[in-house]
Amino acid sequence: MRRLLPWLTLLLGCAWGSVAQAADTCTVSMTNINFGSVSPISGTDYVAQATGTFSCLFSSLNLGQLLTPNAQVCISLGLGTNSTSALPRKLGNGSNRMEYNVYVDSSYATAKIWGGAGVAGAPSTFGMTLSAGLLAPPGTYSTTFTVYAKIPAGTALAAVPTVANANTAYTSSFAGVGTYTYTTYGLVNLQGCTATSGSFGFTVSATAVNDCTIAASPMAFANASILTGNLRSTSTLSVRCVNNNAYQIALNGGSVAANVANRQMKNLLTTDKVSYLLSSTLDGAPWGDGTAGTSMVTGTGTGASVPLTIYGRVPAQVSPRPGDYKDTVTATIYF
């Protein structure tokens, strides 16, 4: 027995020495976040999700964790490019910015902004435990987590511009600024998640699209028995276009005459008609579609709703029979 003891001691020493040569390793990865097409003037929030993966390779030679291989991880997130703060983070295109943020749950609450100990105002992190299970064979095991992101509606989003009158990509990169620390262990974890560290990255993107909305109020002329002088009236077009988005507004020839140079209103009960004119300034050039000597109104969006006045005039003409006269004109905005 005395001669066997040194050999047993030597064999045990060799077995434990192999642990350091085959340490368990873990990684974190994440899919990109893509908000898709975003209309800054939509008045709605835009949300997106991504999936993160925590994976660990458990080695068969790690005797201390052979029965129950486990790992604990803490995952943090920095600011990303184009951001100087996490309140909020920002996507960028050149010097232009679009506000957004990334969250650890779907509440989208400020307290749940994904950050870390070194990110002011955003202390929330992902923390999780991965267990391969009792007597699990050596190999790679994984668990996933969901990341939530939101671009909030409001004045900041409405101010986001497009560039060169085209849909414009906004991005932020988190290459290397996603960080994690982890610890692998057996039955008991005495180190939390601080033993080993690593980093990962992903991108966040959104495309600001050119968009416009238009609405009109009715135009009503005063009652008149004879048309020996001008009758005047106005109505309003409300136009809202994405910031820096050029637009043109055309008025068609109306449902009665279908003629941009000679619009007419028709008596609802007879065939009598009344000619009238529309312009963007008082007694100005006819507002039409750019044909027959008419012009269109042009402008550049600001992200806010802009009122445009339509000036109407019924010139002196042979007075038709009494009655209600109407026409329907369609306004079309091109952008």
TORROBA-152556 format. One record per residue (C-alpha): residue number from 0; x, y, z. Coordinates in steps of 0.05 Angstrom, whole numbers, plus 5000, padded with zeros to 4 digits. Layout:
<pts>
<pt><pos>NUM</pos><east>X</east><north>Y</north><up>Z</up></pt>
...
</pts>
This chain:
<pts>
<pt><pos>0</pos><east>5000</east><north>5000</north><up>5000</up></pt>
<pt><pos>1</pos><east>5056</east><north>5048</north><up>5014</up></pt>
<pt><pos>2</pos><east>5082</east><north>5040</north><up>4943</up></pt>
<pt><pos>3</pos><east>5013</east><north>5054</north><up>4912</up></pt>
<pt><pos>4</pos><east>5000</east><north>5120</north><up>4947</up></pt>
<pt><pos>5</pos><east>5049</east><north>5163</north><up>4906</up></pt>
<pt><pos>6</pos><east>5018</east><north>5137</north><up>4842</up></pt>
<pt><pos>7</pos><east>4948</east><north>5154</north><up>4864</up></pt>
<pt><pos>8</pos><east>4970</east><north>5223</north><up>4883</up></pt>
<pt><pos>9</pos><east>5002</east><north>5233</north><up>4815</up></pt>
<pt><pos>10</pos><east>4939</east><north>5210</north><up>4778</up></pt>
<pt><pos>11</pos><east>4895</east><north>5258</north><up>4817</up></pt>
<pt><pos>12</pos><east>4942</east><north>5315</north><up>4803</up></pt>
<pt><pos>13</pos><east>4939</east><north>5300</north><up>4729</up></pt>
<pt><pos>14</pos><east>4863</east><north>5299</north><up>4728</up></pt>
<pt><pos>15</pos><east>4856</east><north>5366</north><up>4763</up></pt>
<pt><pos>16</pos><east>4909</east><north>5397</north><up>4720</up></pt>
<pt><pos>17</pos><east>4869</east><north>5382</north><up>4658</up></pt>
<pt><pos>18</pos><east>4813</east><north>5428</north><up>4682</up></pt>
<pt><pos>19</pos><east>4852</east><north>5491</north><up>4668</up></pt>
<pt><pos>20</pos><east>4866</east><north>5466</north><up>4597</up></pt>
<pt><pos>21</pos><east>4792</east><north>5459</north><up>4579</up></pt>
<pt><pos>22</pos><east>4755</east><north>5516</north><up>4612</up></pt>
<pt><pos>23</pos><east>4681</east><north>5527</north><up>4595</up></pt>
<pt><pos>24</pos><east>4669</east><north>5586</north><up>4549</up></pt>
<pt><pos>25</pos><east>4607</east><north>5629</north><up>4536</up></pt>
<pt><pos>26</pos><east>4587</east><north>5681</north><up>4484</up></pt>
<pt><pos>27</pos><east>4531</east><north>5730</north><up>4472</up></pt>
<pt><pos>28</pos><east>4503</east><north>5748</north><up>4403</up></pt>
<pt><pos>29</pos><east>4444</east><north>5788</north><up>4378</up></pt>
<pt><pos>30</pos><east>4404</east><north>5799</north><up>4314</up></pt>
<pt><pos>31</pos><east>4399</east><north>5869</north><up>4286</up></pt>
<pt><pos>32</pos><east>4341</east><north>5915</north><up>4302</up></pt>
<pt><pos>33</pos><east>4305</east><north>5942</north><up>4241</up></pt>
<pt><pos>34</pos><east>4245</east><north>5989</north><up>4248</up></pt>
<pt><pos>35</pos><east>4233</east><north>5986</north><up>4173</up></pt>
<pt><pos>36</pos><east>4197</east><north>6045</north><up>4139</up></pt>
<pt><pos>37</pos><east>4181</east><north>6103</north><up>4186</up></pt>
<pt><pos>38</pos><east>4137</east><north>6162</north><up>4168</up></pt>
<pt><pos>39</pos><east>4157</east><north>6219</north><up>4214</up></pt>
<pt><pos>40</pos><east>4089</east><north>6252</north><up>4206</up></pt>
<pt><pos>41</pos><east>4047</east><north>6190</north><up>4220</up></pt>
<pt><pos>42</pos><east>4034</east><north>6208</north><up>4293</up></pt>
<pt><pos>43</pos><east>4046</east><north>6136</north><up>4314</up></pt>
<pt><pos>44</pos><east>4100</east><north>6099</north><up>4353</up></pt>
<pt><pos>45</pos><east>4145</east><north>6050</north><up>4316</up></pt>
<pt><pos>46</pos><east>4168</east><north>5987</north><up>4352</up></pt>
<pt><pos>47</pos><east>4215</east><north>5930</north><up>4335</up></pt>
<pt><pos>48</pos><east>4244</east><north>5869</north><up>4368</up></pt>
<pt><pos>49</pos><east>4309</east><north>5829</north><up>4365</up></pt>
<pt><pos>50</pos><east>4333</east><north>5764</north><up>4394</up></pt>
<pt><pos>51</pos><east>4395</east><north>5755</north><up>4436</up></pt>
<pt><pos>52</pos><east>4429</east><north>5688</north><up>4449</up></pt>
<pt><pos>53</pos><east>4472</east><north>5667</north><up>4507</up></pt>
<pt><pos>54</pos><east>4512</east><north>5604</north><up>4490</up></pt>
<pt><pos>55</pos><east>4561</east><north>5563</north><up>4531</up></pt>
<pt><pos>56</pos><east>4608</east><north>5507</north><up>4512</up></pt>
<pt><pos>57</pos><east>4613</east><north>5461</north><up>4572</up></pt>
<pt><pos>58</pos><east>4675</east><north>5416</north><up>4571</up></pt>
<pt><pos>59</pos><east>4674</east><north>5343</north><up>4592</up></pt>
<pt><pos>60</pos><east>4741</east><north>5352</north><up>4627</up></pt>
<pt><pos>61</pos><east>4716</east><north>5405</north><up>4675</up></pt>
<pt><pos>62</pos><east>4706</east><north>5357</north><up>4734</up></pt>
<pt><pos>63</pos><east>4681</east><north>5411</north><up>4780</up></pt>
<pt><pos>64</pos><east>4619</east><north>5420</north><up>4736</up></pt>
<pt><pos>65</pos><east>4612</east><north>5351</north><up>4706</up></pt>
<pt><pos>66</pos><east>4546</east><north>5335</north><up>4741</up></pt>
<pt><pos>67</pos><east>4509</east><north>5401</north><up>4734</up></pt>
<pt><pos>68</pos><east>4543</east><north>5451</north><up>4686</up></pt>
<pt><pos>69</pos><east>4513</east><north>5521</north><up>4696</up></pt>
<pt><pos>70</pos><east>4530</east><north>5592</north><up>4676</up></pt>
<pt><pos>71</pos><east>4506</east><north>5660</north><up>4699</up></pt>
<pt><pos>72</pos><east>4512</east><north>5722</north><up>4655</up></pt>
<pt><pos>73</pos><east>4500</east><north>5797</north><up>4661</up></pt>
<pt><pos>74</pos><east>4492</east><north>5834</north><up>4594</up></pt>
<pt><pos>75</pos><east>4500</east><north>5909</north><up>4587</up></pt>
<pt><pos>76</pos><east>4493</east><north>5959</north><up>4529</up></pt>
<pt><pos>77</pos><east>4530</east><north>6023</north><up>4514</up></pt>
<pt><pos>78</pos><east>4504</east><north>6084</north><up>4476</up></pt>
<pt><pos>79</pos><east>4518</east><north>6064</north><up>4404</up></pt>
<pt><pos>80</pos><east>4540</east><north>6111</north><up>4349</up></pt>
<pt><pos>81</pos><east>4505</east><north>6177</north><up>4338</up></pt>
<pt><pos>82</pos><east>4485</east><north>6180</north><up>4412</up></pt>
<pt><pos>83</pos><east>4513</east><north>6223</north><up>4468</up></pt>
<pt><pos>84</pos><east>4462</east><north>6199</north><up>4519</up></pt>
<pt><pos>85</pos><east>4416</east><north>6141</north><up>4532</up></pt>
<pt><pos>86</pos><east>4359</east><north>6190</north><up>4546</up></pt>
<pt><pos>87</pos><east>4345</east><north>6182</north><up>4488</up></pt>
<pt><pos>88</pos><east>4392</east><north>6145</north><up>4441</up></pt>
<pt><pos>89</pos><east>4393</east><north>6169</north><up>4369</up></pt>
<pt><pos>90</pos><east>4398</east><north>6141</north><up>4299</up></pt>
<pt><pos>91</pos><east>4437</east><north>6183</north><up>4250</up></pt>
<pt><pos>92</pos><east>4444</east><north>6202</north><up>4178</up></pt>
<pt><pos>93</pos><east>4499</east><north>6253</north><up>4170</up></pt>
<pt><pos>94</pos><east>4482</east><north>6308</north><up>4220</up></pt>
<pt><pos>95</pos><east>4408</east><north>6288</north><up>4223</up></pt>
<pt><pos>96</pos><east>4382</east><north>6249</north><up>4282</up></pt>
<pt><pos>97</pos><east>4322</east><north>6205</north><up>4299</up></pt>
<pt><pos>98</pos><east>4306</east><north>6190</north><up>4372</up></pt>
<pt><pos>99</pos><east>4295</east><north>6118</north><up>4396</up></pt>
<pt><pos>100</pos><east>4313</east><north>6071</north><up>4452</up></pt>
<pt><pos>101</pos><east>4324</east><north>5998</north><up>4469</up></pt>
<pt><pos>102</pos><east>4290</east><north>5964</north><up>4527</up></pt>
<pt><pos>103</pos><east>4295</east><north>5900</north><up>4567</up></pt>
<pt><pos>104</pos><east>4219</east><north>5889</north><up>4566</up></pt>
<pt><pos>105</pos><east>4157</east><north>5910</north><up>4528</up></pt>
<pt><pos>106</pos><east>4135</east><north>5963</north><up>4578</up></pt>
<pt><pos>107</pos><east>4180</east><north>6013</north><up>4542</up></pt>
<pt><pos>108</pos><east>4187</east><north>6048</north><up>4609</up></pt>
<pt><pos>109</pos><east>4245</east><north>6095</north><up>4621</up></pt>
<pt><pos>110</pos><east>4267</east><north>6051</north><up>4680</up></pt>
<pt><pos>111</pos><east>4273</east><north>5992</north><up>4631</up></pt>
<pt><pos>112</pos><east>4320</east><north>6025</north><up>4581</up></pt>
<pt><pos>113</pos><east>4376</east><north>5975</north><up>4568</up></pt>
<pt><pos>114</pos><east>4442</east><north>6002</north><up>4593</up></pt>
<pt><pos>115</pos><east>4488</east><north>5984</north><up>4650</up></pt>
<pt><pos>116</pos><east>4526</east><north>6011</north><up>4709</up></pt>
<pt><pos>117</pos><east>4566</east><north>6059</north><up>4666</up></pt>
<pt><pos>118</pos><east>4507</east><north>6085</north><up>4626</up></pt>
<pt><pos>119</pos><east>4475</east><north>6145</north><up>4661</up></pt>
<pt><pos>120</pos><east>4400</east><north>6140</north><up>4667</up></pt>
<pt><pos>121</pos><east>4397</east><north>6070</north><up>4639</up></pt>
<pt><pos>122</pos><east>4416</east><north>6019</north><up>4694</up></pt>
<pt><pos>123</pos><east>4375</east><north>5960</north><up>4669</up></pt>
<pt><pos>124</pos><east>4413</east><north>5898</north><up>4644</up></pt>
<pt><pos>125</pos><east>4396</east><north>5828</north><up>4622</up></pt>
<pt><pos>126</pos><east>4414</east><north>5776</north><up>4675</up></pt>
<pt><pos>127</pos><east>4402</east><north>5702</north><up>4665</up></pt>
<pt><pos>128</pos><east>4425</east><north>5633</north><up>4684</up></pt>
<pt><pos>129</pos><east>4438</east><north>5577</north><up>4634</up></pt>
<pt><pos>130</pos><east>4435</east><north>5505</north><up>4660</up></pt>
<pt><pos>131</pos><east>4453</east><north>5446</north><up>4617</up></pt>
<pt><pos>132</pos><east>4417</east><north>5399</north><up>4665</up></pt>
<pt><pos>133</pos><east>4436</east><north>5341</north><up>4709</up></pt>
<pt><pos>134</pos><east>4490</east><north>5296</north><up>4678</up></pt>
<pt><pos>135</pos><east>4487</east><north>5335</north><up>4613</up></pt>
<pt><pos>136</pos><east>4536</east><north>5311</north><up>4561</up></pt>
<pt><pos>137</pos><east>4591</east><north>5360</north><up>4540</up></pt>
<pt><pos>138</pos><east>4573</east><north>5408</north><up>4484</up></pt>
<pt><pos>139</pos><east>4542</east><north>5476</north><up>4470</up></pt>
<pt><pos>140</pos><east>4479</east><north>5499</north><up>4505</up></pt>
<pt><pos>141</pos><east>4440</east><north>5563</north><up>4492</up></pt>
<pt><pos>142</pos><east>4383</east><north>5606</north><up>4517</up></pt>
<pt><pos>143</pos><east>4352</east><north>5668</north><up>4485</up></pt>
<pt><pos>144</pos><east>4325</east><north>5735</north><up>4507</up></pt>
<pt><pos>145</pos><east>4282</east><north>5787</north><up>4472</up></pt>
<pt><pos>146</pos><east>4303</east><north>5859</north><up>4462</up></pt>
<pt><pos>147</pos><east>4250</east><north>5913</north><up>4451</up></pt>
<pt><pos>148</pos><east>4260</east><north>5980</north><up>4415</up></pt>
<pt><pos>149</pos><east>4215</east><north>6040</north><up>4402</up></pt>
<pt><pos>150</pos><east>4215</east><north>6104</north><up>4362</up></pt>
<pt><pos>151</pos><east>4164</east><north>6148</north><up>4398</up></pt>
<pt><pos>152</pos><east>4115</east><north>6193</north><up>4362</up></pt>
<pt><pos>153</pos><east>4118</east><north>6266</north><up>4378</up></pt>
<pt><pos>154</pos><east>4151</east><north>6332</north><up>4358</up></pt>
<pt><pos>155</pos><east>4221</east><north>6301</north><up>4355</up></pt>
<pt><pos>156</pos><east>4200</east><north>6248</north><up>4305</up></pt>
<pt><pos>157</pos><east>4159</east><north>6299</north><up>4264</up></pt>
<pt><pos>158</pos><east>4222</east><north>6341</north><up>4256</up></pt>
<pt><pos>159</pos><east>4263</east><north>6284</north><up>4226</up></pt>
<pt><pos>160</pos><east>4281</east><north>6302</north><up>4153</up></pt>
<pt><pos>161</pos><east>4291</east><north>6262</north><up>4091</up></pt>
<pt><pos>162</pos><east>4351</east><north>6278</north><up>4047</up></pt>
<pt><pos>163</pos><east>4351</east><north>6295</north><up>3973</up></pt>
<pt><pos>164</pos><east>4276</east><north>6284</north><up>3970</up></pt>
<pt><pos>165</pos><east>4286</east><north>6209</north><up>3978</up></pt>
<pt><pos>166</pos><east>4274</east><north>6156</north><up>4030</up></pt>
<pt><pos>167</pos><east>4332</east><north>6163</north><up>4080</up></pt>
<pt><pos>168</pos><east>4366</east><north>6109</north><up>4121</up></pt>
<pt><pos>169</pos><east>4382</east><north>6124</north><up>4195</up></pt>
<pt><pos>170</pos><east>4428</east><north>6077</north><up>4233</up></pt>
<pt><pos>171</pos><east>4467</east><north>6065</north><up>4297</up></pt>
<pt><pos>172</pos><east>4522</east><north>6014</north><up>4308</up></pt>
<pt><pos>173</pos><east>4534</east><north>5977</north><up>4374</up></pt>
<pt><pos>174</pos><east>4596</east><north>5941</north><up>4349</up></pt>
<pt><pos>175</pos><east>4636</east><north>5922</north><up>4411</up></pt>
<pt><pos>176</pos><east>4593</east><north>5963</north><up>4459</up></pt>
<pt><pos>177</pos><east>4548</east><north>5906</north><up>4478</up></pt>
<pt><pos>178</pos><east>4586</east><north>5875</north><up>4537</up></pt>
<pt><pos>179</pos><east>4576</east><north>5817</north><up>4584</up></pt>
<pt><pos>180</pos><east>4608</east><north>5782</north><up>4643</up></pt>
<pt><pos>181</pos><east>4595</east><north>5710</north><up>4661</up></pt>
<pt><pos>182</pos><east>4614</east><north>5655</north><up>4709</up></pt>
<pt><pos>183</pos><east>4609</east><north>5580</north><up>4697</up></pt>
<pt><pos>184</pos><east>4598</east><north>5536</north><up>4758</up></pt>
<pt><pos>185</pos><east>4571</east><north>5470</north><up>4784</up></pt>
<pt><pos>186</pos><east>4523</east><north>5466</north><up>4843</up></pt>
<pt><pos>187</pos><east>4541</east><north>5532</north><up>4876</up></pt>
<pt><pos>188</pos><east>4560</east><north>5599</north><up>4845</up></pt>
<pt><pos>189</pos><east>4606</east><north>5639</north><up>4891</up></pt>
<pt><pos>190</pos><east>4626</east><north>5693</north><up>4840</up></pt>
<pt><pos>191</pos><east>4561</east><north>5720</north><up>4812</up></pt>
<pt><pos>192</pos><east>4572</east><north>5735</north><up>4738</up></pt>
<pt><pos>193</pos><east>4639</east><north>5770</north><up>4742</up></pt>
<pt><pos>194</pos><east>4691</east><north>5717</north><up>4727</up></pt>
<pt><pos>195</pos><east>4699</east><north>5726</north><up>4652</up></pt>
<pt><pos>196</pos><east>4680</east><north>5782</north><up>4603</up></pt>
<pt><pos>197</pos><east>4666</east><north>5791</north><up>4529</up></pt>
<pt><pos>198</pos><east>4633</east><north>5837</north><up>4478</up></pt>
<pt><pos>199</pos><east>4585</east><north>5833</north><up>4420</up></pt>
<pt><pos>200</pos><east>4552</east><north>5880</north><up>4370</up></pt>
<pt><pos>201</pos><east>4491</east><north>5893</north><up>4326</up></pt>
<pt><pos>202</pos><east>4460</east><north>5950</north><up>4287</up></pt>
<pt><pos>203</pos><east>4396</east><north>5989</north><up>4293</up></pt>
<pt><pos>204</pos><east>4364</east><north>6019</north><up>4231</up></pt>
<pt><pos>205</pos><east>4303</east><north>6056</north><up>4206</up></pt>
<pt><pos>206</pos><east>4284</east><north>6087</north><up>4139</up></pt>
<pt><pos>207</pos><east>4250</east><north>6155</north><up>4141</up></pt>
<pt><pos>208</pos><east>4202</east><north>6157</north><up>4082</up></pt>
<pt><pos>209</pos><east>4176</east><north>6216</north><up>4044</up></pt>
<pt><pos>210</pos><east>4103</east><north>6226</north><up>4063</up></pt>
<pt><pos>211</pos><east>4050</east><north>6280</north><up>4058</up></pt>
<pt><pos>212</pos><east>3978</east><north>6288</north><up>4080</up></pt>
<pt><pos>213</pos><east>3927</east><north>6338</north><up>4052</up></pt>
<pt><pos>214</pos><east>3857</east><north>6359</north><up>4073</up></pt>
<pt><pos>215</pos><east>3810</east><north>6413</north><up>4047</up></pt>
<pt><pos>216</pos><east>3753</east><north>6455</north><up>4073</up></pt>
<pt><pos>217</pos><east>3692</east><north>6472</north><up>4029</up></pt>
<pt><pos>218</pos><east>3688</east><north>6538</north><up>3991</up></pt>
<pt><pos>219</pos><east>3621</east><north>6574</north><up>3992</up></pt>
<pt><pos>220</pos><east>3605</east><north>6637</north><up>3953</up></pt>
<pt><pos>221</pos><east>3553</east><north>6686</north><up>3979</up></pt>
<pt><pos>222</pos><east>3483</east><north>6687</north><up>3950</up></pt>
<pt><pos>223</pos><east>3473</east><north>6734</north><up>3891</up></pt>
<pt><pos>224</pos><east>3414</east><north>6749</north><up>3846</up></pt>
<pt><pos>225</pos><east>3455</east><north>6776</north><up>3787</up></pt>
<pt><pos>226</pos><east>3528</east><north>6767</north><up>3769</up></pt>
<pt><pos>227</pos><east>3548</east><north>6837</north><up>3749</up></pt>
<pt><pos>228</pos><east>3612</east><north>6838</north><up>3791</up></pt>
<pt><pos>229</pos><east>3662</east><north>6792</north><up>3824</up></pt>
<pt><pos>230</pos><east>3639</east><north>6744</north><up>3879</up></pt>
<pt><pos>231</pos><east>3696</east><north>6722</north><up>3923</up></pt>
<pt><pos>232</pos><east>3708</east><north>6667</north><up>3973</up></pt>
<pt><pos>233</pos><east>3764</east><north>6627</north><up>4003</up></pt>
<pt><pos>234</pos><east>3777</east><north>6557</north><up>4030</up></pt>
<pt><pos>235</pos><east>3838</east><north>6524</north><up>4062</up></pt>
<pt><pos>236</pos><east>3882</east><north>6465</north><up>4045</up></pt>
<pt><pos>237</pos><east>3918</east><north>6435</north><up>4104</up></pt>
<pt><pos>238</pos><east>3984</east><north>6405</north><up>4081</up></pt>
<pt><pos>239</pos><east>4033</east><north>6366</north><up>4122</up></pt>
<pt><pos>240</pos><east>4097</east><north>6337</north><up>4092</up></pt>
<pt><pos>241</pos><east>4159</east><north>6305</north><up>4121</up></pt>
<pt><pos>242</pos><east>4213</east><north>6356</north><up>4139</up></pt>
<pt><pos>243</pos><east>4255</east><north>6375</north><up>4077</up></pt>
<pt><pos>244</pos><east>4207</east><north>6338</north><up>4031</up></pt>
<pt><pos>245</pos><east>4191</east><north>6380</north><up>3968</up></pt>
<pt><pos>246</pos><east>4119</east><north>6376</north><up>3943</up></pt>
<pt><pos>247</pos><east>4072</east><north>6403</north><up>3889</up></pt>
<pt><pos>248</pos><east>3997</east><north>6411</north><up>3895</up></pt>
<pt><pos>249</pos><east>3951</east><north>6406</north><up>3835</up></pt>
<pt><pos>250</pos><east>3877</east><north>6423</north><up>3830</up></pt>
<pt><pos>251</pos><east>3839</east><north>6387</north><up>3775</up></pt>
<pt><pos>252</pos><east>3787</east><north>6416</north><up>3728</up></pt>
<pt><pos>253</pos><east>3727</east><north>6398</north><up>3772</up></pt>
<pt><pos>254</pos><east>3672</east><north>6347</north><up>3763</up></pt>
<pt><pos>255</pos><east>3628</east><north>6392</north><up>3719</up></pt>
<pt><pos>256</pos><east>3674</east><north>6419</north><up>3665</up></pt>
<pt><pos>257</pos><east>3737</east><north>6378</north><up>3676</up></pt>
<pt><pos>258</pos><east>3775</east><north>6439</north><up>3651</up></pt>
<pt><pos>259</pos><east>3830</east><north>6471</north><up>3694</up></pt>
<pt><pos>260</pos><east>3825</east><north>6535</north><up>3653</up></pt>
<pt><pos>261</pos><east>3749</east><north>6541</north><up>3655</up></pt>
<pt><pos>262</pos><east>3718</east><north>6509</north><up>3717</up></pt>
<pt><pos>263</pos><east>3643</east><north>6511</north><up>3724</up></pt>
<pt><pos>264</pos><east>3590</east><north>6499</north><up>3777</up></pt>
<pt><pos>265</pos><east>3524</east><north>6468</north><up>3755</up></pt>
<pt><pos>266</pos><east>3453</east><north>6479</north><up>3779</up></pt>
<pt><pos>267</pos><east>3431</east><north>6418</north><up>3818</up></pt>
<pt><pos>268</pos><east>3363</east><north>6417</north><up>3783</up></pt>
<pt><pos>269</pos><east>3377</east><north>6446</north><up>3714</up></pt>
<pt><pos>270</pos><east>3432</east><north>6448</north><up>3662</up></pt>
<pt><pos>271</pos><east>3451</east><north>6520</north><up>3678</up></pt>
<pt><pos>272</pos><east>3524</east><north>6532</north><up>3695</up></pt>
<pt><pos>273</pos><east>3567</east><north>6586</north><up>3728</up></pt>
<pt><pos>274</pos><east>3641</east><north>6596</north><up>3711</up></pt>
<pt><pos>275</pos><east>3691</east><north>6609</north><up>3767</up></pt>
<pt><pos>276</pos><east>3766</east><north>6615</north><up>3779</up></pt>
<pt><pos>277</pos><east>3813</east><north>6587</north><up>3832</up></pt>
<pt><pos>278</pos><east>3882</east><north>6614</north><up>3850</up></pt>
<pt><pos>279</pos><east>3934</east><north>6612</north><up>3905</up></pt>
<pt><pos>280</pos><east>3936</east><north>6688</north><up>3911</up></pt>
<pt><pos>281</pos><east>3881</east><north>6741</north><up>3907</up></pt>
<pt><pos>282</pos><east>3864</east><north>6748</north><up>3833</up></pt>
<pt><pos>283</pos><east>3927</east><north>6710</north><up>3816</up></pt>
<pt><pos>284</pos><east>3943</east><north>6660</north><up>3761</up></pt>
<pt><pos>285</pos><east>3895</east><north>6601</north><up>3756</up></pt>
<pt><pos>286</pos><east>3914</east><north>6544</north><up>3802</up></pt>
<pt><pos>287</pos><east>3911</east><north>6479</north><up>3763</up></pt>
<pt><pos>288</pos><east>3956</east><north>6422</north><up>3743</up></pt>
<pt><pos>289</pos><east>4008</east><north>6460</north><up>3703</up></pt>
<pt><pos>290</pos><east>3971</east><north>6454</north><up>3637</up></pt>
<pt><pos>291</pos><east>3930</east><north>6505</north><up>3597</up></pt>
<pt><pos>292</pos><east>3966</east><north>6564</north><up>3628</up></pt>
<pt><pos>293</pos><east>3954</east><north>6542</north><up>3700</up></pt>
<pt><pos>294</pos><east>4006</east><north>6531</north><up>3754</up></pt>
<pt><pos>295</pos><east>4015</east><north>6486</north><up>3815</up></pt>
<pt><pos>296</pos><east>4032</east><north>6507</north><up>3885</up></pt>
<pt><pos>297</pos><east>4100</east><north>6483</north><up>3909</up></pt>
<pt><pos>298</pos><east>4133</east><north>6479</north><up>3977</up></pt>
<pt><pos>299</pos><east>4179</east><north>6442</north><up>4024</up></pt>
<pt><pos>300</pos><east>4154</east><north>6404</north><up>4085</up></pt>
<pt><pos>301</pos><east>4171</east><north>6422</north><up>4156</up></pt>
<pt><pos>302</pos><east>4139</east><north>6364</north><up>4191</up></pt>
<pt><pos>303</pos><east>4083</east><north>6409</north><up>4215</up></pt>
<pt><pos>304</pos><east>4015</east><north>6422</north><up>4184</up></pt>
<pt><pos>305</pos><east>4014</east><north>6484</north><up>4139</up></pt>
<pt><pos>306</pos><east>3950</east><north>6520</north><up>4118</up></pt>
<pt><pos>307</pos><east>3946</east><north>6542</north><up>4045</up></pt>
<pt><pos>308</pos><east>3891</east><north>6590</north><up>4022</up></pt>
<pt><pos>309</pos><east>3852</east><north>6578</north><up>3959</up></pt>
<pt><pos>310</pos><east>3822</east><north>6642</north><up>3930</up></pt>
<pt><pos>311</pos><east>3757</east><north>6633</north><up>3891</up></pt>
<pt><pos>312</pos><east>3725</east><north>6684</north><up>3845</up></pt>
<pt><pos>313</pos><east>3660</east><north>6683</north><up>3805</up></pt>
<pt><pos>314</pos><east>3671</east><north>6737</north><up>3751</up></pt>
<pt><pos>315</pos><east>3616</east><north>6779</north><up>3720</up></pt>
<pt><pos>316</pos><east>3576</east><north>6737</north><up>3670</up></pt>
<pt><pos>317</pos><east>3506</east><north>6725</north><up>3644</up></pt>
<pt><pos>318</pos><east>3464</east><north>6709</north><up>3705</up></pt>
<pt><pos>319</pos><east>3435</east><north>6639</north><up>3703</up></pt>
<pt><pos>320</pos><east>3370</east><north>6615</north><up>3733</up></pt>
<pt><pos>321</pos><east>3366</east><north>6616</north><up>3809</up></pt>
<pt><pos>322</pos><east>3387</east><north>6553</north><up>3846</up></pt>
<pt><pos>323</pos><east>3443</east><north>6519</north><up>3882</up></pt>
<pt><pos>324</pos><east>3507</east><north>6511</north><up>3840</up></pt>
<pt><pos>325</pos><east>3562</east><north>6462</north><up>3858</up></pt>
<pt><pos>326</pos><east>3627</east><north>6432</north><up>3833</up></pt>
<pt><pos>327</pos><east>3676</east><north>6383</north><up>3863</up></pt>
<pt><pos>328</pos><east>3750</east><north>6397</north><up>3854</up></pt>
<pt><pos>329</pos><east>3803</east><north>6346</north><up>3873</up></pt>
<pt><pos>330</pos><east>3869</east><north>6368</north><up>3903</up></pt>
<pt><pos>331</pos><east>3928</east><north>6322</north><up>3891</up></pt>
<pt><pos>332</pos><east>3996</east><north>6328</north><up>3926</up></pt>
<pt><pos>333</pos><east>4058</east><north>6302</north><up>3892</up></pt>
<pt><pos>334</pos><east>4121</east><north>6287</north><up>3933</up></pt>
</pts>
